[in-house]
């Protein structure tokens, strides 16, 4: 018999585990991560207790929900480890990563669902809207393609991935980790922290060049993911008080913006306040 309700995660547990702390075994039941709430609460919590709600996507089609997210939730941590270990992902991994990063935003609790549909039905519509707004030059025949099929056409000479590493920098993440940026020339690109050592940027190589990022860029990336957060920032270590204050401020700013989805479409938000100096318009 099916359970009366089910916990459904918008923040995949396997992804959050990439940021787990080194707390001694036994203090928490498993996989602790440092959580910072906008209220100022900062403590270690188990990864599997974060980023979920009861029947968040659907109350009746739980098998459909499980099957829909299963591939992404298994593959994203594997690819994140690959990139963080400075190994070269193959083209299939990059296609999967593209879809996972887009889905990470589409599935998030920061999106206000006014479509009249269950969230599980709303996600596919939102993904299509997002692709159309981010990548204005999609061919007309992509309207019925899946995200993975679109990614197959995009990745190559034009759309590329870049793994951001900065010496001695430690990256945090949030409960809404996929961050959309708008460059000064209007080009939009997507970034997400993969681990405490690595960010991944998906960008249009015909419109943007990448220079070597530095410590200030690492600060900008951390502030961007905090501002994109809905309620929490996560890190692999206890944050110093001054850094906590910055992230709390960024969380508060992010909460002033929302993405709404109704029956006619969506209004998306793009982070523009944190300019990334290493992303240079052509």
Secondary structure, 3 states (H helix, E strand, C coil): CCCCCCEEECCCHHHHHHHCCCCCCCCCCCCEEEEEECCCCEEEEEHHHCCEEECCCCCCCHHHHHHHHHHHHHHHHHHHHHHHCCCCCCHHHHHHHHHHHHHHHHCCCCEEEECCCCHHHHHHHHHHHHHHHHCCCCCHHHCCCCHHHHHHHHECCCEEEEEECCCCCCCCEECCCCEEEECCCCCEEEEEEEECCEEEEEEECCCEEECCCCHHHHHHHHHHHHHHCCCEEEECCCCCHHHHHHHHHHHHHHCCCCEEEECCEEECCCECCCCCCCEEEC
